[in-house]
Amino acid sequence: MTQYLLSVHGNDEIYAAVPADDQQRMFAQVGKFNEDIMAAGVFLFGGGLESATTATVVDASSGETVMTDGPYLETKEHIGGFWILEAPDMDAALEWAAKGSAACMGKVEVRPFQPNE
């Protein structure tokens, strides 16, 4: 089976604008989704991420290590969380992503991992 990254995209403004009641509903929905993917045996790993403002970019590609505060990409949206699943094919991964998207009330990108050889 193939492993897939399901990444949740959004931004701090979107997250901050969600009313408290909706946030609690979303947390409950994501908790239920997590239970479902674990029960189905497809869950490998996942988690929510702190704000992109907490990121540090490390670049040692030139031989000298340079560290920069903030996210690597200057964009309005960033990854807010993710799941790594193992599914028989892309269609199955997309079905899980649709359920995850509904649970977290946001966009979910699906990407397969390269095969280990």
MODELLER restraints for C-alpha pairs under 7 A, 6 or more apart:
rsr = mdl.restraints
at = mdl.atoms
rsr.add(forms.Gaussian(group=physical.xy_distance, feature=features.Distance(at['CA:1:A'], at['CA:86:A']), mean=6.19, stdev=0.5))
rsr.add(forms.Gaussian(group=physical.xy_distance, feature=features.Distance(at['CA:1:A'], at['CA:87:A']), mean=5.70, stdev=0.5))
rsr.add(forms.Gaussian(group=physical.xy_distance, feature=features.Distance(at['CA:1:A'], at['CA:88:A']), mean=4.84, stdev=0.5))
rsr.add(forms.Gaussian(group=physical.xy_distance, feature=features.Distance(at['CA:2:A'], at['CA:86:A']), mean=5.54, stdev=0.5))
rsr.add(forms.Gaussian(group=physical.xy_distance, feature=features.Distance(at['CA:2:A'], at['CA:87:A']), mean=5.72, stdev=0.5))
rsr.add(forms.Gaussian(group=physical.xy_distance, feature=features.Distance(at['CA:2:A'], at['CA:88:A']), mean=6.22, stdev=0.5))
rsr.add(forms.Gaussian(group=physical.xy_distance, feature=features.Distance(at['CA:2:A'], at['CA:89:A']), mean=6.67, stdev=0.5))
rsr.add(forms.Gaussian(group=physical.xy_distance, feature=features.Distance(at['CA:2:A'], at['CA:112:A']), mean=6.91, stdev=0.5))
rsr.add(forms.Gaussian(group=physical.xy_distance, feature=features.Distance(at['CA:3:A'], at['CA:84:A']), mean=6.73, stdev=0.5))
rsr.add(forms.Gaussian(group=physical.xy_distance, feature=features.Distance(at['CA:3:A'], at['CA:85:A']), mean=5.53, stdev=0.5))
rsr.add(forms.Gaussian(group=physical.xy_distance, feature=features.Distance(at['CA:3:A'], at['CA:86:A']), mean=4.26, stdev=0.5))
rsr.add(forms.Gaussian(group=physical.xy_distance, feature=features.Distance(at['CA:3:A'], at['CA:87:A']), mean=6.36, stdev=0.5))
rsr.add(forms.Gaussian(group=physical.xy_distance, feature=features.Distance(at['CA:3:A'], at['CA:112:A']), mean=5.93, stdev=0.5))
rsr.add(forms.Gaussian(group=physical.xy_distance, feature=features.Distance(at['CA:3:A'], at['CA:113:A']), mean=5.65, stdev=0.5))
rsr.add(forms.Gaussian(group=physical.xy_distance, feature=features.Distance(at['CA:4:A'], at['CA:84:A']), mean=5.59, stdev=0.5))
rsr.add(forms.Gaussian(group=physical.xy_distance, feature=features.Distance(at['CA:4:A'], at['CA:85:A']), mean=5.26, stdev=0.5))
rsr.add(forms.Gaussian(group=physical.xy_distance, feature=features.Distance(at['CA:4:A'], at['CA:86:A']), mean=6.16, stdev=0.5))
rsr.add(forms.Gaussian(group=physical.xy_distance, feature=features.Distance(at['CA:4:A'], at['CA:93:A']), mean=6.88, stdev=0.5))
rsr.add(forms.Gaussian(group=physical.xy_distance, feature=features.Distance(at['CA:4:A'], at['CA:110:A']), mean=6.58, stdev=0.5))
rsr.add(forms.Gaussian(group=physical.xy_distance, feature=features.Distance(at['CA:4:A'], at['CA:111:A']), mean=5.52, stdev=0.5))
rsr.add(forms.Gaussian(group=physical.xy_distance, feature=features.Distance(at['CA:4:A'], at['CA:112:A']), mean=4.28, stdev=0.5))
rsr.add(forms.Gaussian(group=physical.xy_distance, feature=features.Distance(at['CA:4:A'], at['CA:113:A']), mean=5.73, stdev=0.5))
rsr.add(forms.Gaussian(group=physical.xy_distance, feature=features.Distance(at['CA:5:A'], at['CA:82:A']), mean=6.90, stdev=0.5))
rsr.add(forms.Gaussian(group=physical.xy_distance, feature=features.Distance(at['CA:5:A'], at['CA:83:A']), mean=5.95, stdev=0.5))
rsr.add(forms.Gaussian(group=physical.xy_distance, feature=features.Distance(at['CA:5:A'], at['CA:84:A']), mean=4.70, stdev=0.5))
rsr.add(forms.Gaussian(group=physical.xy_distance, feature=features.Distance(at['CA:5:A'], at['CA:85:A']), mean=6.63, stdev=0.5))
rsr.add(forms.Gaussian(group=physical.xy_distance, feature=features.Distance(at['CA:5:A'], at['CA:110:A']), mean=5.69, stdev=0.5))
rsr.add(forms.Gaussian(group=physical.xy_distance, feature=features.Distance(at['CA:5:A'], at['CA:111:A']), mean=5.25, stdev=0.5))
rsr.add(forms.Gaussian(group=physical.xy_distance, feature=features.Distance(at['CA:5:A'], at['CA:112:A']), mean=6.21, stdev=0.5))
rsr.add(forms.Gaussian(group=physical.xy_distance, feature=features.Distance(at['CA:6:A'], at['CA:82:A']), mean=5.47, stdev=0.5))
rsr.add(forms.Gaussian(group=physical.xy_distance, feature=features.Distance(at['CA:6:A'], at['CA:83:A']), mean=5.12, stdev=0.5))
rsr.add(forms.Gaussian(group=physical.xy_distance, feature=features.Distance(at['CA:6:A'], at['CA:84:A']), mean=6.21, stdev=0.5))
rsr.add(forms.Gaussian(group=physical.xy_distance, feature=features.Distance(at['CA:6:A'], at['CA:97:A']), mean=6.45, stdev=0.5))
rsr.add(forms.Gaussian(group=physical.xy_distance, feature=features.Distance(at['CA:6:A'], at['CA:108:A']), mean=6.04, stdev=0.5))
rsr.add(forms.Gaussian(group=physical.xy_distance, feature=features.Distance(at['CA:6:A'], at['CA:109:A']), mean=5.52, stdev=0.5))
rsr.add(forms.Gaussian(group=physical.xy_distance, feature=features.Distance(at['CA:6:A'], at['CA:110:A']), mean=4.66, stdev=0.5))
rsr.add(forms.Gaussian(group=physical.xy_distance, feature=features.Distance(at['CA:6:A'], at['CA:111:A']), mean=6.70, stdev=0.5))
rsr.add(forms.Gaussian(group=physical.xy_distance, feature=features.Distance(at['CA:7:A'], at['CA:79:A']), mean=6.30, stdev=0.5))
rsr.add(forms.Gaussian(group=physical.xy_distance, feature=features.Distance(at['CA:7:A'], at['CA:81:A']), mean=5.98, stdev=0.5))
rsr.add(forms.Gaussian(group=physical.xy_distance, feature=features.Distance(at['CA:7:A'], at['CA:82:A']), mean=4.26, stdev=0.5))
rsr.add(forms.Gaussian(group=physical.xy_distance, feature=features.Distance(at['CA:7:A'], at['CA:83:A']), mean=6.51, stdev=0.5))
rsr.add(forms.Gaussian(group=physical.xy_distance, feature=features.Distance(at['CA:7:A'], at['CA:108:A']), mean=5.29, stdev=0.5))
rsr.add(forms.Gaussian(group=physical.xy_distance, feature=features.Distance(at['CA:7:A'], at['CA:109:A']), mean=5.17, stdev=0.5))
rsr.add(forms.Gaussian(group=physical.xy_distance, feature=features.Distance(at['CA:7:A'], at['CA:110:A']), mean=6.64, stdev=0.5))
rsr.add(forms.Gaussian(group=physical.xy_distance, feature=features.Distance(at['CA:8:A'], at['CA:79:A']), mean=5.60, stdev=0.5))
rsr.add(forms.Gaussian(group=physical.xy_distance, feature=features.Distance(at['CA:8:A'], at['CA:80:A']), mean=5.55, stdev=0.5))
rsr.add(forms.Gaussian(group=physical.xy_distance, feature=features.Distance(at['CA:8:A'], at['CA:81:A']), mean=5.24, stdev=0.5))
rsr.add(forms.Gaussian(group=physical.xy_distance, feature=features.Distance(at['CA:8:A'], at['CA:82:A']), mean=5.74, stdev=0.5))
rsr.add(forms.Gaussian(group=physical.xy_distance, feature=features.Distance(at['CA:8:A'], at['CA:106:A']), mean=6.71, stdev=0.5))
rsr.add(forms.Gaussian(group=physical.xy_distance, feature=features.Distance(at['CA:8:A'], at['CA:107:A']), mean=5.81, stdev=0.5))
rsr.add(forms.Gaussian(group=physical.xy_distance, feature=features.Distance(at['CA:8:A'], at['CA:108:A']), mean=4.54, stdev=0.5))
rsr.add(forms.Gaussian(group=physical.xy_distance, feature=features.Distance(at['CA:8:A'], at['CA:109:A']), mean=6.56, stdev=0.5))
rsr.add(forms.Gaussian(group=physical.xy_distance, feature=features.Distance(at['CA:9:A'], at['CA:77:A']), mean=6.22, stdev=0.5))
rsr.add(forms.Gaussian(group=physical.xy_distance, feature=features.Distance(at['CA:9:A'], at['CA:78:A']), mean=5.45, stdev=0.5))
rsr.add(forms.Gaussian(group=physical.xy_distance, feature=features.Distance(at['CA:9:A'], at['CA:79:A']), mean=4.66, stdev=0.5))
rsr.add(forms.Gaussian(group=physical.xy_distance, feature=features.Distance(at['CA:9:A'], at['CA:80:A']), mean=5.69, stdev=0.5))
rsr.add(forms.Gaussian(group=physical.xy_distance, feature=features.Distance(at['CA:9:A'], at['CA:106:A']), mean=6.79, stdev=0.5))
rsr.add(forms.Gaussian(group=physical.xy_distance, feature=features.Distance(at['CA:9:A'], at['CA:107:A']), mean=5.61, stdev=0.5))
rsr.add(forms.Gaussian(group=physical.xy_distance, feature=features.Distance(at['CA:9:A'], at['CA:108:A']), mean=6.25, stdev=0.5))
rsr.add(forms.Gaussian(group=physical.xy_distance, feature=features.Distance(at['CA:10:A'], at['CA:77:A']), mean=4.92, stdev=0.5))
rsr.add(forms.Gaussian(group=physical.xy_distance, feature=features.Distance(at['CA:10:A'], at['CA:78:A']), mean=5.68, stdev=0.5))
rsr.add(forms.Gaussian(group=physical.xy_distance, feature=features.Distance(at['CA:10:A'], at['CA:79:A']), mean=6.58, stdev=0.5))
rsr.add(forms.Gaussian(group=physical.xy_distance, feature=features.Distance(at['CA:10:A'], at['CA:80:A']), mean=6.33, stdev=0.5))
rsr.add(forms.Gaussian(group=physical.xy_distance, feature=features.Distance(at['CA:10:A'], at['CA:106:A']), mean=7.00, stdev=0.5))
rsr.add(forms.Gaussian(group=physical.xy_distance, feature=features.Distance(at['CA:11:A'], at['CA:76:A']), mean=6.24, stdev=0.5))
rsr.add(forms.Gaussian(group=physical.xy_distance, feature=features.Distance(at['CA:11:A'], at['CA:77:A']), mean=4.82, stdev=0.5))
rsr.add(forms.Gaussian(group=physical.xy_distance, feature=features.Distance(at['CA:11:A'], at['CA:78:A']), mean=6.00, stdev=0.5))
rsr.add(forms.Gaussian(group=physical.xy_distance, feature=features.Distance(at['CA:12:A'], at['CA:51:A']), mean=6.82, stdev=0.5))
rsr.add(forms.Gaussian(group=physical.xy_distance, feature=features.Distance(at['CA:26:A'], at['CA:103:A']), mean=6.14, stdev=0.5))
rsr.add(forms.Gaussian(group=physical.xy_distance, feature=features.Distance(at['CA:26:A'], at['CA:104:A']), mean=5.50, stdev=0.5))
rsr.add(forms.Gaussian(group=physical.xy_distance, feature=features.Distance(at['CA:26:A'], at['CA:105:A']), mean=6.89, stdev=0.5))
rsr.add(forms.Gaussian(group=physical.xy_distance, feature=features.Distance(at['CA:29:A'], at['CA:103:A']), mean=4.80, stdev=0.5))
rsr.add(forms.Gaussian(group=physical.xy_distance, feature=features.Distance(at['CA:29:A'], at['CA:104:A']), mean=6.90, stdev=0.5))
rsr.add(forms.Gaussian(group=physical.xy_distance, feature=features.Distance(at['CA:30:A'], at['CA:103:A']), mean=5.08, stdev=0.5))
rsr.add(forms.Gaussian(group=physical.xy_distance, feature=features.Distance(at['CA:30:A'], at['CA:104:A']), mean=5.79, stdev=0.5))
rsr.add(forms.Gaussian(group=physical.xy_distance, feature=features.Distance(at['CA:33:A'], at['CA:100:A']), mean=6.46, stdev=0.5))
rsr.add(forms.Gaussian(group=physical.xy_distance, feature=features.Distance(at['CA:33:A'], at['CA:103:A']), mean=6.65, stdev=0.5))
rsr.add(forms.Gaussian(group=physical.xy_distance, feature=features.Distance(at['CA:37:A'], at['CA:43:A']), mean=5.38, stdev=0.5))
rsr.add(forms.Gaussian(group=physical.xy_distance, feature=features.Distance(at['CA:42:A'], at['CA:85:A']), mean=5.19, stdev=0.5))
rsr.add(forms.Gaussian(group=physical.xy_distance, feature=features.Distance(at['CA:42:A'], at['CA:86:A']), mean=4.95, stdev=0.5))
rsr.add(forms.Gaussian(group=physical.xy_distance, feature=features.Distance(at['CA:42:A'], at['CA:87:A']), mean=6.18, stdev=0.5))
rsr.add(forms.Gaussian(group=physical.xy_distance, feature=features.Distance(at['CA:43:A'], at['CA:84:A']), mean=6.39, stdev=0.5))
rsr.add(forms.Gaussian(group=physical.xy_distance, feature=features.Distance(at['CA:43:A'], at['CA:85:A']), mean=4.71, stdev=0.5))
rsr.add(forms.Gaussian(group=physical.xy_distance, feature=features.Distance(at['CA:43:A'], at['CA:86:A']), mean=6.57, stdev=0.5))
rsr.add(forms.Gaussian(group=physical.xy_distance, feature=features.Distance(at['CA:44:A'], at['CA:84:A']), mean=5.46, stdev=0.5))
rsr.add(forms.Gaussian(group=physical.xy_distance, feature=features.Distance(at['CA:44:A'], at['CA:85:A']), mean=5.36, stdev=0.5))
rsr.add(forms.Gaussian(group=physical.xy_distance, feature=features.Distance(at['CA:44:A'], at['CA:86:A']), mean=6.85, stdev=0.5))
rsr.add(forms.Gaussian(group=physical.xy_distance, feature=features.Distance(at['CA:45:A'], at['CA:83:A']), mean=5.86, stdev=0.5))
rsr.add(forms.Gaussian(group=physical.xy_distance, feature=features.Distance(at['CA:45:A'], at['CA:84:A']), mean=5.13, stdev=0.5))
rsr.add(forms.Gaussian(group=physical.xy_distance, feature=features.Distance(at['CA:46:A'], at['CA:82:A']), mean=5.31, stdev=0.5))
rsr.add(forms.Gaussian(group=physical.xy_distance, feature=features.Distance(at['CA:46:A'], at['CA:83:A']), mean=4.01, stdev=0.5))
rsr.add(forms.Gaussian(group=physical.xy_distance, feature=features.Distance(at['CA:46:A'], at['CA:84:A']), mean=5.83, stdev=0.5))
rsr.add(forms.Gaussian(group=physical.xy_distance, feature=features.Distance(at['CA:47:A'], at['CA:81:A']), mean=5.54, stdev=0.5))
rsr.add(forms.Gaussian(group=physical.xy_distance, feature=features.Distance(at['CA:47:A'], at['CA:82:A']), mean=5.64, stdev=0.5))
rsr.add(forms.Gaussian(group=physical.xy_distance, feature=features.Distance(at['CA:47:A'], at['CA:83:A']), mean=6.58, stdev=0.5))
rsr.add(forms.Gaussian(group=physical.xy_distance, feature=features.Distance(at['CA:48:A'], at['CA:80:A']), mean=6.02, stdev=0.5))
rsr.add(forms.Gaussian(group=physical.xy_distance, feature=features.Distance(at['CA:48:A'], at['CA:81:A']), mean=3.94, stdev=0.5))
rsr.add(forms.Gaussian(group=physical.xy_distance, feature=features.Distance(at['CA:48:A'], at['CA:82:A']), mean=6.47, stdev=0.5))
rsr.add(forms.Gaussian(group=physical.xy_distance, feature=features.Distance(at['CA:49:A'], at['CA:80:A']), mean=5.21, stdev=0.5))
rsr.add(forms.Gaussian(group=physical.xy_distance, feature=features.Distance(at['CA:49:A'], at['CA:81:A']), mean=5.12, stdev=0.5))
rsr.add(forms.Gaussian(group=physical.xy_distance, feature=features.Distance(at['CA:52:A'], at['CA:70:A']), mean=6.55, stdev=0.5))
rsr.add(forms.Gaussian(group=physical.xy_distance, feature=features.Distance(at['CA:52:A'], at['CA:71:A']), mean=5.63, stdev=0.5))
rsr.add(forms.Gaussian(group=physical.xy_distance, feature=features.Distance(at['CA:52:A'], at['CA:78:A']), mean=6.83, stdev=0.5))
rsr.add(forms.Gaussian(group=physical.xy_distance, feature=features.Distance(at['CA:53:A'], at['CA:70:A']), mean=5.11, stdev=0.5))
rsr.add(forms.Gaussian(group=physical.xy_distance, feature=features.Distance(at['CA:53:A'], at['CA:71:A']), mean=6.55, stdev=0.5))
rsr.add(forms.Gaussian(group=physical.xy_distance, feature=features.Distance(at['CA:54:A'], at['CA:70:A']), mean=6.27, stdev=0.5))
rsr.add(forms.Gaussian(group=physical.xy_distance, feature=features.Distance(at['CA:55:A'], at['CA:69:A']), mean=6.29, stdev=0.5))
rsr.add(forms.Gaussian(group=physical.xy_distance, feature=features.Distance(at['CA:55:A'], at['CA:70:A']), mean=4.80, stdev=0.5))
rsr.add(forms.Gaussian(group=physical.xy_distance, feature=features.Distance(at['CA:55:A'], at['CA:71:A']), mean=5.22, stdev=0.5))
rsr.add(forms.Gaussian(group=physical.xy_distance, feature=features.Distance(at['CA:56:A'], at['CA:67:A']), mean=6.59, stdev=0.5))
rsr.add(forms.Gaussian(group=physical.xy_distance, feature=features.Distance(at['CA:56:A'], at['CA:68:A']), mean=5.62, stdev=0.5))
rsr.add(forms.Gaussian(group=physical.xy_distance, feature=features.Distance(at['CA:56:A'], at['CA:69:A']), mean=4.61, stdev=0.5))
rsr.add(forms.Gaussian(group=physical.xy_distance, feature=features.Distance(at['CA:56:A'], at['CA:70:A']), mean=5.34, stdev=0.5))
rsr.add(forms.Gaussian(group=physical.xy_distance, feature=features.Distance(at['CA:56:A'], at['CA:71:A']), mean=6.39, stdev=0.5))
rsr.add(forms.Gaussian(group=physical.xy_distance, feature=features.Distance(at['CA:57:A'], at['CA:67:A']), mean=5.58, stdev=0.5))
rsr.add(forms.Gaussian(group=physical.xy_distance, feature=features.Distance(at['CA:57:A'], at['CA:68:A']), mean=5.12, stdev=0.5))
rsr.add(forms.Gaussian(group=physical.xy_distance, feature=features.Distance(at['CA:57:A'], at['CA:69:A']), mean=6.39, stdev=0.5))
rsr.add(forms.Gaussian(group=physical.xy_distance, feature=features.Distance(at['CA:57:A'], at['CA:70:A']), mean=6.86, stdev=0.5))
rsr.add(forms.Gaussian(group=physical.xy_distance, feature=features.Distance(at['CA:57:A'], at['CA:71:A']), mean=6.51, stdev=0.5))
rsr.add(forms.Gaussian(group=physical.xy_distance, feature=features.Distance(at['CA:57:A'], at['CA:72:A']), mean=5.85, stdev=0.5))
rsr.add(forms.Gaussian(group=physical.xy_distance, feature=features.Distance(at['CA:58:A'], at['CA:65:A']), mean=6.83, stdev=0.5))
rsr.add(forms.Gaussian(group=physical.xy_distance, feature=features.Distance(at['CA:58:A'], at['CA:66:A']), mean=5.89, stdev=0.5))
rsr.add(forms.Gaussian(group=physical.xy_distance, feature=features.Distance(at['CA:58:A'], at['CA:67:A']), mean=4.66, stdev=0.5))
rsr.add(forms.Gaussian(group=physical.xy_distance, feature=features.Distance(at['CA:58:A'], at['CA:68:A']), mean=6.68, stdev=0.5))
rsr.add(forms.Gaussian(group=physical.xy_distance, feature=features.Distance(at['CA:59:A'], at['CA:65:A']), mean=5.60, stdev=0.5))
rsr.add(forms.Gaussian(group=physical.xy_distance, feature=features.Distance(at['CA:59:A'], at['CA:66:A']), mean=5.24, stdev=0.5))
rsr.add(forms.Gaussian(group=physical.xy_distance, feature=features.Distance(at['CA:59:A'], at['CA:67:A']), mean=6.46, stdev=0.5))
rsr.add(forms.Gaussian(group=physical.xy_distance, feature=features.Distance(at['CA:60:A'], at['CA:66:A']), mean=6.33, stdev=0.5))
rsr.add(forms.Gaussian(group=physical.xy_distance, feature=features.Distance(at['CA:87:A'], at['CA:93:A']), mean=5.88, stdev=0.5))
rsr.add(forms.Gaussian(group=physical.xy_distance, feature=features.Distance(at['CA:94:A'], at['CA:110:A']), mean=6.92, stdev=0.5))
rsr.add(forms.Gaussian(group=physical.xy_distance, feature=features.Distance(at['CA:97:A'], at['CA:108:A']), mean=6.17, stdev=0.5))
rsr.add(forms.Gaussian(group=physical.xy_distance, feature=features.Distance(at['CA:97:A'], at['CA:110:A']), mean=6.99, stdev=0.5))
rsr.add(forms.Gaussian(group=physical.xy_distance, feature=features.Distance(at['CA:101:A'], at['CA:107:A']), mean=5.66, stdev=0.5))
rsr.add(forms.Gaussian(group=physical.xy_distance, feature=features.Distance(at['CA:101:A'], at['CA:108:A']), mean=5.57, stdev=0.5))
